[in-house]
Amino acid sequence: MHWGDDQLLVVASSNGGEIAKSDIGEAPERPITLSDDARLVLVDLLGRLIEDEKGRRLVDLGLHDAEIWALNSFYCSLERSEVTSFKSNYASLLDAARSNILTENGGPWPWHRDE
């Protein structure tokens, strides 16, 4: 995986399956565009789930080990480009990013509330 200025470029294998080292040079890159807010919120979330909690909650959710490894790879790719976490006002930047995402999406996640 490689980073562009505002995109995560995902390398897909040429055979649709596992990516062999020889596939990397020839594989098409598929960009995933994330806003700065989404990137910051995801780095924070995945950092807590994978690093701080050692993936325990992910295992408790019944995720397949391959899904946890895939999330870990995505987290590592995100983390490589994230410099906000080193800023002294990280907590306020994270709060603002969360607020912006809620505003953009019309409020809280709707499917967790009782109907």
Long-range contacts (C-beta under 8 A, 24 or more apart in sequence): 1-73, 1-77, 2-29, 3-77, 3-80, 3-81, 4-31, 6-33, 6-34, 6-36, 7-31, 7-32, 7-33, 7-34, 8-32, 8-34, 8-74, 8-77, 8-78, 8-81, 34-78, 36-84, 36-97, 37-96, 37-97, 37-98, 37-100, 37-101, 38-97, 38-101, 39-78, 39-81, 39-82, 40-82, 40-84, 40-93, 40-94, 40-97, 41-94, 41-97, 41-98, 41-101, 42-75, 42-78, 43-75, 43-78, 43-79, 43-82, 43-85, 44-85, 44-94, 46-71, 46-74, 46-75, 46-78, 47-75, 47-79, 50-75
